[in-house]
């Protein structure tokens, strides 16, 4: 049988290359646009309806709304540039085949390995796919500010939601009072701007109120928003070592970082176990200090 010299050997089809992360410029521009939008609407509000009320002796409205505006812009800018609790990449000395166990409140938890950051993630630490970082006490990635919400900036996030809700309500009430006080006057630019500012204020009130309720429920239950999007046994990336020697797929509850003074006790890594579960000899005494509040 003649040989086929021109035959092409069978080769596996190459896998498609991994998708590159989204450019950082678009999310950054969107976050900057939100800041500019807030400043523009605030400028229109103070330049037209609020100015008319101040000229007619109603100084309480400019003072209250002015303080809320400053608080909202401060919390928004602080949240944009804050550190959510980034845990830097580890070394190649320890690999995914090693299992680290931490003890919290007399219970053992097995830490999960992060393939991108190359270290065992502490409890309630997740890898953000948008920022490509591991964030301690990860709550969610906020696209409005282009930043993750975690252990170190969760207070700024709650402050922003609360201040923006109060500021939107104060703007709406001020615009309505201005329109009522000027019903006998002809339609002017002041009335048009008041209507233009009142419409988005109404649109922001309902979602902000619902977000406040959701976050209040999460804080009271010592949970985070991201935990509701993953299966129960993956909520902490941990397995619980029961007294009978088995691993239980449970999760760890602790005091939320929002509560002043709330923190987890020191987590001691009792042993470093290989993948099979047998302890190393001699056991390595390592320590992991996880503070969940400053």
C-alpha positions as CSV (number, residue, x, y, z in Angstrom):
1,X,0.0,0.0,0.0
2,X,1.6,3.3,-1.0
3,X,2.5,5.8,1.7
4,X,0.8,9.1,1.7
5,X,3.7,11.5,1.9
6,X,1.5,14.6,1.8
7,X,-0.8,13.4,4.5
8,X,-1.2,15.9,7.3
9,X,-1.0,14.4,10.8
10,X,-4.0,14.7,13.0
11,X,-3.7,17.6,15.4
12,X,-6.0,18.7,18.1
13,X,-7.9,21.9,17.5
14,X,-6.3,24.8,19.4
15,X,-8.4,26.1,22.3
16,X,-9.6,29.7,21.8
17,X,-7.4,32.2,23.7
18,X,-8.8,33.4,27.0
19,X,-10.8,36.6,26.7
20,X,-8.9,39.7,27.8
21,X,-10.4,41.7,30.6
22,X,-12.4,44.7,29.7
23,X,-10.4,47.9,29.3
24,X,-10.2,50.0,32.4
25,X,-10.9,53.3,30.6
26,X,-14.6,52.7,30.0
27,X,-15.5,51.8,33.6
28,X,-13.4,54.8,34.8
29,X,-15.2,57.1,32.4
30,X,-18.5,55.9,33.6
31,X,-17.6,56.5,37.2
32,X,-16.3,60.0,36.4
33,X,-19.5,60.7,34.4
34,X,-21.5,59.9,37.5
35,X,-19.5,62.4,39.6
36,X,-19.9,65.1,36.9
37,X,-23.6,64.4,36.6
38,X,-24.1,64.8,40.4
39,X,-22.1,68.1,40.3
40,X,-24.1,69.4,37.3
41,X,-27.5,68.6,38.8
42,X,-26.5,70.1,42.2
43,X,-25.3,73.3,40.4
44,X,-28.6,73.7,38.6
45,X,-30.5,73.0,41.8
46,X,-28.6,75.6,43.9
47,X,-28.5,78.2,41.0
48,X,-32.3,78.3,40.3
49,X,-34.9,77.0,42.7
50,X,-32.8,77.0,45.8
51,X,-31.5,80.6,45.0
52,X,-35.1,81.8,44.7
53,X,-36.0,80.4,48.1
54,X,-32.9,81.9,49.7
55,X,-33.8,85.4,48.2
56,X,-37.2,85.1,49.7
57,X,-36.0,84.4,53.2
58,X,-36.2,80.5,53.1
59,X,-32.6,79.9,54.2
60,X,-33.3,76.5,55.8
61,X,-33.5,74.7,52.4
62,X,-30.1,75.9,51.1
63,X,-28.4,75.1,54.4
64,X,-29.8,71.5,54.7
65,X,-29.4,70.6,51.1
66,X,-25.9,72.2,51.0
67,X,-24.7,70.0,53.9
68,X,-26.2,66.9,52.3
69,X,-24.6,67.8,49.0
70,X,-21.2,68.1,50.6
71,X,-21.6,64.8,52.4
72,X,-22.7,63.0,49.3
73,X,-19.9,64.3,47.1
74,X,-17.3,63.5,49.9
75,X,-18.6,59.9,50.3
76,X,-18.7,59.4,46.5
77,X,-15.1,60.6,45.9
78,X,-13.9,58.7,49.0
79,X,-15.5,55.5,47.7
80,X,-14.0,56.0,44.3
81,X,-10.4,56.2,45.6
82,X,-10.7,53.9,48.6
83,X,-9.0,50.6,49.2
84,X,-11.7,47.9,49.5
85,X,-9.3,45.5,51.3
86,X,-7.0,44.3,48.6
87,X,-4.9,41.3,49.4
88,X,-1.7,41.3,47.4
89,X,-0.5,38.3,45.4
90,X,1.4,35.6,47.2
91,X,4.5,33.7,46.3
92,X,5.1,30.4,44.5
93,X,6.4,28.6,47.6
94,X,3.0,27.3,48.5
95,X,0.8,25.7,45.9
96,X,-2.8,24.6,45.5
97,X,-1.9,21.0,46.6
98,X,-1.5,22.2,50.2
99,X,-4.5,22.7,52.4
100,X,-4.4,25.3,55.1
101,X,-6.8,25.0,58.0
102,X,-7.8,27.8,60.3
103,X,-9.5,27.6,63.7
104,X,-12.2,30.1,64.5
105,X,-14.4,29.8,67.6
106,X,-13.3,26.2,68.1
107,X,-14.2,25.2,64.6
108,X,-11.8,24.3,61.8
109,X,-12.1,25.9,58.3
110,X,-10.2,24.9,55.2
111,X,-9.1,27.8,53.1
112,X,-9.6,27.9,49.3
113,X,-6.7,28.5,46.9
114,X,-6.9,31.4,44.4
115,X,-5.3,30.5,41.1
116,X,-4.8,34.1,40.0
117,X,-3.4,35.6,43.2
118,X,-1.5,32.4,44.2
119,X,-2.4,32.2,47.9
120,X,-5.0,30.7,50.2
121,X,-7.8,33.1,50.6
122,X,-8.8,34.0,54.1
123,X,-12.5,33.6,55.2
124,X,-14.9,35.7,53.2
125,X,-12.3,36.7,50.6
126,X,-13.3,36.6,47.0
127,X,-11.5,37.3,43.7
128,X,-13.2,40.1,41.8
129,X,-13.3,39.3,38.0
130,X,-13.6,42.9,37.0
131,X,-10.6,44.2,39.1
132,X,-8.6,41.0,39.0
133,X,-7.8,41.2,42.7
134,X,-8.8,39.4,45.9
135,X,-10.8,41.5,48.3
136,X,-11.2,40.9,52.0
137,X,-14.8,40.6,53.1
138,X,-16.0,41.1,49.5
139,X,-19.5,42.4,49.1
140,X,-19.8,43.3,45.5
141,X,-18.3,45.3,42.6
142,X,-20.0,48.7,42.3
143,X,-19.9,49.8,38.6
144,X,-21.2,53.3,39.6
145,X,-17.9,54.1,41.3
146,X,-15.7,51.5,39.5
147,X,-14.5,50.0,42.7
148,X,-15.0,46.9,44.8
149,X,-16.9,47.1,48.1
150,X,-15.2,45.2,50.8
151,X,-13.9,45.4,54.4
152,X,-12.1,48.7,54.3
153,X,-14.7,50.8,52.4
154,X,-18.0,49.3,53.3
155,X,-18.7,52.2,55.7
156,X,-18.1,54.7,52.8
157,X,-20.6,52.7,50.7
158,X,-23.3,52.8,53.3
159,X,-22.6,56.5,53.9
160,X,-22.9,57.2,50.2
161,X,-26.2,55.3,49.9
162,X,-27.7,57.0,52.9
163,X,-26.5,60.5,52.1
164,X,-27.6,60.2,48.4
165,X,-31.0,59.0,49.6
166,X,-31.4,61.9,52.0
167,X,-30.0,64.4,49.4
168,X,-32.4,63.2,46.7
169,X,-35.4,63.5,49.1
170,X,-34.3,67.0,50.2
171,X,-33.9,68.1,46.6
172,X,-37.4,66.7,45.7
173,X,-39.1,68.4,48.7
174,X,-37.3,71.7,48.0
175,X,-38.4,71.7,44.3
176,X,-42.0,70.9,45.2
177,X,-42.1,73.7,47.8
178,X,-40.6,76.1,45.2
179,X,-43.2,75.1,42.6
180,X,-46.0,75.5,45.2
181,X,-44.7,79.0,46.2
182,X,-44.5,80.1,42.6
183,X,-47.9,78.9,41.3
184,X,-49.0,82.5,40.9
185,X,-46.0,83.5,38.8
186,X,-45.5,82.8,35.1
187,X,-43.5,79.8,33.8
188,X,-39.8,80.8,34.0
189,X,-36.4,79.1,33.7
190,X,-36.5,78.5,37.5
191,X,-39.6,76.3,37.2
192,X,-38.2,74.4,34.3
193,X,-35.0,73.7,36.2
194,X,-36.9,72.7,39.3
195,X,-38.9,70.1,37.2
196,X,-35.7,68.9,35.5
197,X,-34.1,68.3,38.9
198,X,-37.2,66.8,40.6
199,X,-37.7,64.1,38.0
200,X,-34.3,62.2,38.5
201,X,-34.6,62.8,42.2
202,X,-37.9,60.8,42.2
203,X,-36.2,58.1,40.1
204,X,-33.4,57.7,42.5
205,X,-35.5,57.6,45.7
206,X,-37.1,54.2,45.1
207,X,-34.0,52.1,44.2
208,X,-32.0,53.8,46.9
209,X,-34.6,53.0,49.5
210,X,-34.7,49.4,48.4
211,X,-30.9,49.2,48.5
212,X,-30.9,50.6,52.0
213,X,-33.4,47.9,53.1
214,X,-31.3,45.2,51.5
215,X,-28.1,46.3,53.0
216,X,-29.7,46.8,56.4
217,X,-31.0,43.2,56.2
218,X,-27.5,41.9,55.2
219,X,-25.8,43.8,58.0
220,X,-28.3,42.5,60.6
221,X,-27.8,39.0,59.4
222,X,-23.9,39.4,59.2
223,X,-24.0,38.5,55.5
224,X,-22.8,40.1,52.3
225,X,-24.5,40.6,48.9
226,X,-22.1,38.3,47.1
227,X,-23.0,35.4,49.3
228,X,-26.5,35.2,47.9
229,X,-25.1,34.7,44.4
230,X,-23.1,31.5,45.1
231,X,-24.1,28.1,46.4
232,X,-24.3,27.7,50.1
233,X,-21.2,25.5,50.3
234,X,-19.1,28.1,48.4
235,X,-20.2,31.1,50.5
236,X,-16.9,31.3,52.3
237,X,-14.7,29.1,50.1
238,X,-14.3,26.9,53.2
239,X,-15.1,23.5,54.5
240,X,-15.9,23.0,58.2
241,X,-14.1,20.2,60.0
242,X,-16.5,18.5,62.3
243,X,-15.6,16.8,65.6
244,X,-16.2,13.4,64.1
245,X,-13.4,14.0,61.5
246,X,-15.5,14.7,58.5
247,X,-15.6,17.9,56.4
248,X,-18.9,19.7,56.5
249,X,-19.9,22.2,53.8
250,X,-21.0,24.9,56.1
251,X,-20.2,28.6,56.4
252,X,-18.9,30.9,59.0
253,X,-20.8,33.7,60.5
254,X,-19.1,36.6,62.2
255,X,-19.7,40.2,63.4
256,X,-20.1,42.5,60.4
257,X,-17.5,45.1,59.8
258,X,-20.0,47.9,59.9
259,X,-20.6,47.5,63.6
260,X,-17.9,49.5,65.6
261,X,-15.6,47.2,67.4
262,X,-16.8,44.1,65.5
263,X,-14.0,41.8,64.7
264,X,-13.2,38.1,64.3
265,X,-11.0,36.5,66.8
266,X,-7.5,35.5,65.8
267,X,-7.5,32.6,63.4
268,X,-4.7,30.1,64.1
269,X,-3.7,27.8,61.3
270,X,-3.4,24.6,63.2
271,X,-1.8,22.4,60.5
272,X,-0.9,22.6,56.9
273,X,-2.3,19.5,55.3
274,X,-1.5,17.9,51.9
275,X,-4.3,17.2,49.5
276,X,-4.9,13.7,51.0
277,X,-5.7,15.1,54.4
278,X,-2.8,13.6,56.4
279,X,-1.0,16.1,58.6
280,X,2.5,17.1,57.7
281,X,5.3,16.0,60.1
282,X,6.2,18.1,61.9
283,X,3.0,20.2,61.7
284,X,3.8,23.8,60.8
285,X,2.4,26.3,63.3
286,X,1.4,29.3,61.2
287,X,-0.8,32.1,62.3
288,X,-3.4,34.2,60.4
289,X,-4.7,37.4,61.9
290,X,-7.9,38.4,60.3
291,X,-9.2,41.7,61.7
292,X,-12.6,42.6,60.4
293,X,-12.8,46.1,61.8
294,X,-10.3,48.8,62.5
